[in-house]
């Protein structure tokens, strides 16, 4: 079974990256006057808020179970991702407003070359941090880290688009293109925010575990089926990085409690080996009793 521990240190890496990129992108906007670069800087402000939220959520998620939270605090990561999604949409609204205003009142850009070079540096920082966060998030099934990493990766592509748009403004001398690029950035940001909110709220609704992990559970149960042993009404859910499975295990009614208990221990051990961070709940029933085949009460 994997050891997860406190992952909040990785969120601090995201905070540091956001501070660096905000500084670089804001300076790039200040020397060029590009609303496209301003929109890029605004998204980095959202990155900072989101990274701070992820840090808090991961700190909470690392807390052990207590009297008020018997199953732990892992769902706190979903709240962080929801907040990040909402913040992204708010930032997109600000960008759209600024872009429309600049489209109505065009402005010539200055020092485009230096501004774009600074933005490239910020993009490299975001790209490296995004790759690390996504890697760690997937390895530990952390919704907060993976969402933060994907957001930063989106920021990378956003910046690439902005750099291309601003470069074209410098080449063509057509200022409205700067505003159009900012609008495209805003639309892309809204889509990313919507996906984050959607995925996070689905997690709060106790969705089933991923299909690959359910297949692993079924493979384990198939190993123990036979000789009067069977399983039914298998149900799963996920909460952050934790996985939960409950089932009925049917055994011969003539078995002793010790025999049934020993088999439960074997099944649980095999399930733990097959799926990391899995918490099984097994209800024993006699296989010859018709009542044993009734589903869990809803």
PEPE-V867304 format. One record per backbone hydrogen bond with DSSP energy under -1.0 kcal/mol. CO is the residue of the C=O (numbers start at 1). NH is the residue of the N-H. If there is no record, write none. Layout:
CO_NH / CO_NH
//
This chain:
7_10 / 8_12 / 9_13 / 10_14 / 11_15 / 12_16 / 13_17 / 14_18 / 15_19 / 16_20 / 17_21 / 18_22 / 19_23 / 20_24 / 21_25 / 22_26 / 23_27 / 24_28 / 25_29 / 26_30 / 27_31 / 28_32 / 29_33 / 32_110 / 34_38 / 35_39 / 36_40 / 37_41 / 38_42 / 39_43 / 40_44 / 41_45 / 42_46 / 43_47 / 44_48 / 45_49 / 46_50 / 47_51 / 48_52 / 49_53 / 50_54 / 51_55 / 52_56 / 53_57 / 54_58 / 55_59 / 56_60 / 57_61 / 58_62 / 60_63 / 69_66 / 69_72 / 73_76 / 74_77 / 75_78 / 76_80 / 77_81 / 78_82 / 79_83 / 80_84 / 81_85 / 82_86 / 83_87 / 84_88 / 85_89 / 86_90 / 87_91 / 88_92 / 89_93 / 90_94 / 91_95 / 92_96 / 93_97 / 94_98 / 95_99 / 96_100 / 97_101 / 98_102 / 99_103 / 100_104 / 101_105 / 111_115 / 112_116 / 113_117 / 114_118 / 115_119 / 116_120 / 117_121 / 118_122 / 119_123 / 120_124 / 121_125 / 122_126 / 123_127 / 124_128 / 125_129 / 126_130 / 127_131 / 128_132 / 129_133 / 130_134 / 131_135 / 132_136 / 133_137 / 134_138 / 135_139 / 136_140 / 137_142 / 142_146 / 143_147 / 144_148 / 145_149 / 146_150 / 147_151 / 148_152 / 149_153 / 150_154 / 151_155 / 152_156 / 153_157 / 154_158 / 155_159 / 156_160 / 157_161 / 158_162 / 159_163 / 160_164 / 161_165 / 162_166 / 163_167 / 164_168 / 165_169 / 166_170 / 167_171 / 168_172 / 169_173 / 174_177 / 175_178 / 176_180 / 177_181 / 178_182 / 179_183 / 180_184 / 181_185 / 182_186 / 183_187 / 184_188 / 185_189 / 186_190 / 187_191 / 188_192 / 189_193 / 190_194 / 191_195 / 192_196 / 193_197 / 194_198 / 195_199 / 196_200 / 197_201 / 198_202 / 199_203 / 200_204 / 203_206 / 207_238 / 210_214 / 211_215 / 212_216 / 213_217 / 214_218 / 215_219 / 216_220 / 217_221 / 218_222 / 219_223 / 221_224 / 229_226 / 230_250 / 232_248 / 235_246 / 237_244 / 239_242 / 242_239 / 243_279 / 244_237 / 245_281 / 246_235 / 247_283 / 248_232 / 249_285 / 250_230 / 251_287 / 252_255 / 256_260 / 257_261 / 258_262 / 259_263 / 260_264 / 261_265 / 262_266 / 263_267 / 264_268 / 265_269 / 266_270 / 267_271 / 268_272 / 269_273 / 270_274 / 271_275 / 277_243 / 279_245 / 281_247 / 283_249 / 285_251 / 286_289 / 289_292 / 290_293 / 291_294
//
